């Protein structure tokens, strides 16, 4: 799909055209059999009037045999065509999940988690109905309309003209309903997404609500979303309920006139009773395609609206996944040398960073420091491509990062946020994500790698002390653990297979000073093989850093090593003094900064 835009719904069906073709062929046979049954019934009626009982028996036998054949082929057509809808549903769900994974955080924030869940679990089944049930009924209705109308004219052109006179009115009404159904379906699906997001938030914040007394206002907010969905679905149900009677009204009026005129034709001897019976049997068969038109329009409206909501994400992932600059380069080992040439950066209309020029040598430990709001986290997010990166701004080993596909960039550069995420499973399962899809998470080699990474992150002893050790469940988002434990386990997951460039945003903000020193020692030993960039305000990191960049108001105001910047007695020195004051002027703090 990449580079060609998101395909129309027909492109998702194309791989299954063989199954669809078999289903269509069986559907044609079904329609042929159903159209043949009234013909033999007419023959039987005329034979009965003529008291030719052998012909009556022969005609009824043929009708029953054809009915049995119709039942068999009808079942087969549904199996083949409905399965195409299931196949498309599976492919779309897979493509949607892959697209969500390709989207950068700044892009995925456009959709709330509950909205994404609604599109994944609510919209895709609507597309399946559109492709499977909708396709079958469109084809079936088309075959039935064409063949039945042709047979009606063959039996009696005058009766056919009278019976079909209301058809243009029915089509016009159906098109008006289709437009209203599409709009109503879109609103109902949007309301369902909003309610799903509210449920998601309420479940995540359940402990907060009970601890702070927020149950009442949050319950009211839920009731508003629930009522909005109820009203939208009620409007949609009213439309769908009104559609059938309105569509049938002109058709039924024409059928009454046709019955009177047909009786006069029989009485005058122009047609036989069997012909009139066959005519009304065909006319009754024509009622189903007209009735089905309403269902088809409803399914089409819901499926089209659902597919449009899925396409939003697929298109966003395509734009995000493609390199901004087309550039081909051969596979190569990445060293991790970084050059940033930023002319400025705005976020949501607010200027966050000014003109910045930074060079980071491969295999170095770099610290980014500054006061709250100075832009250090924004800078780290840009380096990790968590935010939209302009071309010719960031270079990795001399290659413009905008020319590197996002999937490849994620292999080169890894970003660990201050608030790490742990899945609601065991510690072992969280760590095993770093091993790759083909590794055995329970092997002896995997266990050694877990323990080595946990030891580097200074959390091995705490994990071993847990009742189930590595098999301890961490709870929703890791809430069963302390903030420091979550940070260190997330850091251990990153250290199992560290990339060429590792960006850490406040990785030890919830860790005690002594453990922090040991973590810094462990990562310092990795820096020769990996470039490590740390956003921090802690001296344990900056003392060991090869270079420190000090940000103030979105600009780099100082750069250099710990000793060089301390001798300047500038911004960096004042930041360390503030840290010492925050630590209560402890003897350890003074020992950590002997130059102060």
Buried (B, 14 or more C-beta within 10 A) or exposed (E): BEEEEBEEBEEBBEEBEEBBEBBBBBBBBBBBBBBBBBBBBBBBBBBBEEEBEEBBEBBBEBBEEBBEBBEEBBEBBBEBBBBBBEBBBEBBBEBBEEBBEBBBEBBBEEBBEBBBBBBBEBBBBBBBBBBBBBBBBBBBBEBBBEBBBEBBBEBBEBBBEBBBBBBEBBEEBBEEBBEBBBBBBBBBBBBBBBBBBBBBBBEEBEEEBEEEEBEEEBEEBBEEBBEBBEEBBEBBEEBBEEBBEBBBEBBEEBBEBBBEBBEEBBEEEEBBBBBBBBBBBBBEBBBBBBBBBBBBBBBBBBBBBBBEBBBBBBBBBBEBBBBBEEEEEEEEEBBBBBBBEBEEBEBEEEEBBBEBEBEBEBBBBBBBBBBEEBBBBBBBBBBBBBBBBEEBBBBBBEBBBBBBBBEBBBEBBBBBBBEBEBEBBBBBBBBBEBBEEEBEBEEEEBBEBBBBBBBBBBBBEBBEEBEEEBEBBBEBBBBBBEBBBBBBBBBBBBBBEBBBBBBBBBBBBBBEBEBBBBBBEBBBEBBEEBBBBBBBBBBBBBBBBBBBBBBBEBBBBBBBBBEEBBEEEBBBBEBBEEBBEEBEEEEEBEEBBEEB
